[in-house]
Amino acid sequence: MTERAQKVIAAARNVAEGSPTLGKLIREGRDPMITKTYYEYAAVLREVVEQYRVGGLVYCADILELVDELEDL
């Protein structure tokens, strides 16, 4: 697994292990499992953009290569 793939997976894992806490989400009346999933998606997308941004541009071919790599895990 490449370093980029490891960073993307770590971004999702950090959300899963960190905030927002389940108790906080429940107190706010939000479904904890769905909300955590949304936070994980957002973290992954942010990390992908950060990894593949070149002068403000992100190349789809690079992202699709990462997708293939992640699917092969």
C-alpha positions as CSV (number, residue, x, y, z in Angstrom):
1,M,0.0,0.0,0.0
2,T,1.3,3.4,-0.9
3,E,1.9,6.2,1.6
4,R,-1.0,8.1,0.0
5,A,-3.4,5.2,0.5
6,Q,-2.2,4.9,4.1
7,K,-2.9,8.6,4.8
8,V,-6.4,8.3,3.3
9,I,-7.3,5.3,5.4
10,A,-5.8,7.0,8.5
11,A,-8.0,10.0,7.9
12,A,-11.1,7.9,8.1
13,R,-9.8,5.9,11.1
14,N,-9.0,9.2,13.0
15,V,-12.6,10.2,12.6
16,A,-13.9,6.8,13.7
17,E,-11.7,6.9,16.8
18,G,-12.1,10.6,17.5
19,S,-14.8,13.3,17.7
20,P,-17.6,13.9,17.4
21,T,-18.4,11.6,20.4
22,L,-21.4,9.3,20.2
23,G,-22.9,10.9,23.3
24,K,-22.7,14.4,21.8
25,L,-24.4,13.3,18.6
26,I,-27.2,11.6,20.5
27,R,-27.7,14.7,22.7
28,E,-28.0,16.7,19.5
29,G,-30.6,14.3,18.2
30,R,-28.4,13.1,15.3
31,D,-28.1,9.5,14.3
32,P,-24.5,8.6,15.5
33,M,-23.7,5.9,13.0
34,I,-24.9,7.9,10.0
35,T,-23.2,11.1,11.2
36,K,-19.9,9.3,11.9
37,T,-20.1,7.9,8.4
38,Y,-20.6,11.4,6.9
39,Y,-17.6,12.7,8.9
40,E,-15.5,9.8,7.6
41,Y,-16.4,10.5,4.0
42,A,-15.6,14.2,4.5
43,A,-12.2,13.3,6.0
44,V,-11.4,10.9,3.2
45,L,-12.3,13.5,0.5
46,R,-10.3,16.2,2.2
47,E,-7.3,13.9,2.5
48,V,-7.6,12.8,-1.2
49,V,-7.7,16.5,-2.3
50,E,-4.7,17.3,-0.1
51,Q,-2.7,14.4,-1.4
52,Y,-3.4,15.0,-5.1
53,R,-3.7,18.8,-5.3
54,V,-1.1,20.3,-7.7
55,G,-1.3,24.1,-7.9
56,G,-5.0,24.1,-7.1
57,L,-5.9,21.3,-9.5
58,V,-6.8,17.8,-8.7
59,Y,-6.4,15.2,-11.4
60,C,-9.1,12.5,-11.7
61,A,-6.8,9.9,-13.1
62,D,-4.7,10.1,-10.0
63,I,-7.8,9.7,-7.8
64,L,-9.0,6.8,-9.8
65,E,-5.6,5.1,-9.4
66,L,-6.0,5.5,-5.6
67,V,-9.5,4.1,-5.8
68,D,-8.2,1.0,-7.6
69,E,-5.5,0.6,-5.0
70,L,-8.0,0.9,-2.1
71,E,-10.3,-1.6,-3.7
72,D,-7.5,-4.1,-3.9
73,L,-6.8,-4.0,-0.2
